[in-house]
Amino acid sequence: MSNLAFLFDVSIRTICYDIDILTALHPIETVRGKGGCVKLSDDYHSFQNILSDEQQEVLIEITPLLNKRQAIVVQELLRAYGSKRNMERIDGLII
């Protein structure tokens, strides 16, 4: 936190307040000790997790019913905007 305070030329308390606010809105983790940091959760990517679990499930279910071009587009959407936990299923779709 002291590095962030120095970098942004603010107090450590300001950084603490900001992190508290960001933690309420985003999956932020703080790691203490040597090599500690403030970071986004390892399983979070800002470009992913846009599709809900139900939306992902429906897209995975209907993909075999689509023509090849449509299936490829759906698979690309799932890769770009789906959660990592579904990647194995998405990669396993027969297109």
N, C-alpha and C positions, 0 to 999 in steps of 0.2 A: 504494500500500500504506500510505503514511503517512496518507492520508485515512481508510482503513478502520480503522487502528490508533487514530486519534483518535476516530472515530465510536463504536467499540466499547470505548474506554478500555482498550486492551491494547497490548502492544509490537508493533513491526513484525515481530519474529521470530515472535511468535505468529500473526500474519496469514500469514506465509510458510509456517509449518507447516500451518496450516489449509488454505491454498490447495493445498499439496502433496497433502494427503489428499483434498480435493475433486476435484482433477485426476485422481486415480486412479479416482474413482467417476463423474465427470460430465465432459462435453466442455467444460472450462473453458479459456479462452485468456487470456493476459496480453499486454497491448499496452504497449510501452515508449515513452518519450519524451513530448513535449508532447501532452496529450490522451489519454495512456495510461490503461489501465483493466484491470480484471479482469472478464471477461464470459463468458457462455455462448456457445458457438459459434453463429454466425449461422444455421446450418441445424438447430439443435436447439431443440425446443420441448417442454417437460415433458409436455404433453398429447398429443404425437405420438410416433411411433416405438414405440408399444406393440405394434402388429401386426408380426410378422416379415415379411421380404420374401416368403417363401413364402405366408403367410396372405393378404397383400395380393394376390399374383398369383392365387391361387385365387378370391378374392372378385371380382376384376376379370373373370376368365374366366367365372364362373357368372352374373354379373349379367344378361347378355342372356337367360338362361333363366328368370328370375324374373318374377313378375307386377309390375305397375307399383309397387304399394305396397312390396313386398319390395325391389325394385331401388332405390327411393328411400332406404329405410332402410340398405341396404348401402352406397350411395354416401355417405350421411351419416356412417356409421361410418368409411369409408375417409378421408373428408375430416378427420374429427376425430382419428383414431388412426393414420393412415397417414403415410408419409414425403412430404416436399415433392416429391421427384423423381418421384412418381407422380401428382401433381396434374393434369397435362395429360391423362394417360390417364383419370383418374377423371372429370374434367370432360367428357371426350369420350364417356363411356358413353351409349349411346342408351337412354333410359328412356321 
